[in-house]
Amino acid sequence: MSQTMPWWTGTVIYQLIVRSFADGNGDGIGDFKGLASRLPYLRWLGVKTLWLTPTYPSPLRDGGYDITDFKDIHPDLGDLASFHRFLTAAHSQGMRVILDLVLNHTSDLHPWFQRARWAPKGSTERDVYVWSDDPSRYSDAPVLFRHFEASNWEWDPVAEQYYLHRFLSHQPDLNYANPWVQEAMLEVVDFWLERGVDGFRLDAVPFLFEEEGTRCEGLPETHAFLRRLRARVDAMGREVLLLGEAIQPVQEAAPYLAKDELHGAFNFVLTAHLFAAVASGSTRQLGDCLNEAEHAVDGPRWALPLRNHDELWLGDGHLIPDEVIQSIRVGLPQGQGHWLNWGINRRLAPLLNGDPRSNRLLHGLIYSLPGMPCLYYGDELGMGDWPGLRDRDPNRTPMAWTPARNGGFSSAPDPLLVLPPITAPGYDYRVVNVEVQKQLPGSLLNWHRRMLTCRRLLPALAHGSLQLLPCSHPGALVYVRATEAMTVLVAGNVTAAGASFSLDLTAWEGLRTREVMWGCEFPLASREWFVNLSPYGINWWLIGEVDTAVPVS
C-alpha cells in the first residue's frame, strides 16, 4: 500500500530560515554551506522534508518575501552552485527539499515593477501589476497588515496611479489576469524543478485574483491557475509537492485540495484549537475541529504546524471562532506587546511559559494526527525569542548549536550577526542548545528524536484512519490511528492536573496493548481499560500482537 503513496504522505516537515540556521563562512549570516554542514543533525533528528523560507535575492524588508529575482540565490546565502551542493547533499541523506514560492507579489525593486511604473498607462509592461486611479476599489478585501498599512493601495508618483498590495506597501501584487504573468511564474517553477527541488510551499495562494464585492480570496480564477500549475508540475514526470498556505477556515481551504489542484494545505484552524485546548483545559472544540478537518478532504493532506516564522494567526473572527480566540488570549502567557497584525508574535516555548510538558503534548498530538507535521527550527530544543526586534524577527533568531560564543551559529563578531542569539533567562543559548541536550537522555531534543523514530516505525501514524474515541474526561483527547495491519491508540491530557479515566476498547477486546515509547506492557484491551495521564501527558499504545521494539541509540 505505501509503495503507491507519494513521498510526502505523512512526512515530517522541518521549517528553517537559512540565514538564521548555520553560518558556513564566518560573516555572521547563515548560508547554504553552513546548512549543508548541519544535515547530519537533521538526519539524526529524524525529519524527512526541509522547508526553506525564501532564499531569493531581496532587499529583506520582509524577511525575503519581497523578491527581486525569482531565479537566483541571495548573495548572502551563496549562489546557485552552493545551492546545488546543498540539495545534492540533502538528497544523499534521504531528505527532500521544498522552497517557499511567493506567487502573489514581488518587491517594488523587482525589474518588472520598475518597468511597469515607468511604462505608459495601459501598456503591456504596466499591466504586469494591478493599478487603479481609484483607491476605493476592492473595498471588501481586508487589510492584512493592519498594524503597518492603512490601505491595500499605494500611490506611485512615477506611474501616477495607485498599485494594489495585499501585503506590505513595498510588495506590489502581480496581475494574474495577465497571461504573461501566469506563464512567467510557471517558468519560475520550471527553473527550480529542473534544478532538482522536490516541491514548493506556495505563499498566500488565496489572493492571486481580484473581484469587486468579494474579499478577493479563493476566487474561481485562482483555482483555475492552481490547476494549471498542478498540470505543469505533473508534466515533470516525478512527484512534486505543492503545499498551499491558505489562512482560511477549513471549509474554505479544502477546495484547494481538489484532486487536480494542490497536494496539501496548512490547517491553521487546527493550530489555534490546539493552543486553545491547552489554554482552556478543554478538548471539546478541538475534537469537533479534528472531525471537521478529517471529513473535509480525502486522505491525510493537511500540514500541521504549531509555530512558524510568522505570528500565531488568529484572525478577525473569520478564521477562528471568537470563543477560541478569547481562550488563547486569557489562557496563554503571551505577555505585553506581542500582538502583531492578527495574532501573537511569539515562539512556541515562551507562548507555553517555557513548560516542556506542553511542548511534548502538542508535538505528540501533531506527530500522531493525520497529515504532515511541521516542526519549526529550534522548537525541538524549546528555544526562546527576542521581544523588541523588528516585525517578526523575534521568532527568527539564530539556531543554538553549542554553549560556545554565538551558540555555535557563527564565528563572526557580535555586531555582524544577522540577529542576536537568545540570552533571556530560561532560554539562554549556553543552556538551551543542541550539544547540551544531546547529552541529556531526558531532554526535550531527545524526546523529539525518539517520537519521530517511533512515528517512522508506525505506518498507521503516517497514513492510517482517524477515529476519535468517547472519553469522560473533559481535558483528555483520545483517538485511534489504524491500518489493516496496525492500530495505535493515542491519549493526551491538555490540563495542568493529572487525568484518570477509563476507555471502552471492546472493539479490540483481549488484544495485547503496549506503550510505544518504551515498550511497556499494559493490560489486555477491554470494555473498561484504565488510563492515567500526568499533567500535560501524552501516550501512544500499540494494540495487537505486532512487535514494536523501537531501538534508539
Buried (B, 14 or more C-beta within 10 A) or exposed (E): EEEEBEBBBBBBBBBBBBBBBBBBBEBBBBBBBBBBBBBEBBBBBBBBBBBBBBBBBBBBBBBBBBBBBBEBBBEBBBEEEBBBBBBEBBEEBEBBBBBBBBBBBBBBBBEBBBBBBEBEEEEEBBBBBBBBEEBEBBEEBBBBBEEBBEBBBBEBEEBEBBBBBBBBBBBBBBBBEBEEBBEBBBEBBBEBBEEBBBBBBBBBBBBBBBBEEEBBBBBEBBBBBBBBBBEBBEEEEEBBBBBBBBBBBBEBBBBBBBEEBBBBBBBBBBBBBBBBBBBBBBBEBBBEBBEBBBEBBEEBBBBBBBBBBBBBBBBEEBBBBEEBBBBBBEBBEBBEEBBBBBBBBBBBBBBBEBBBBBBBBBBBBBBBBBBBBBBBBBBBBBBBBBBEBEBBBBBBBBBBBBBEBBBBBBBBEEEBBBBBBBEBEEBBBBEBBBBBBBEEEEBBBBBBBBBBBBBBEBBBBBBBBBBBBEBEBBBBBBBBBBBEEBBBBBBBBBBEEEBEBBBBBEBBEEBBBBBBBEEEEBEBBBEEBEBEBEBBBBBBBBBBEEEBEBEEE
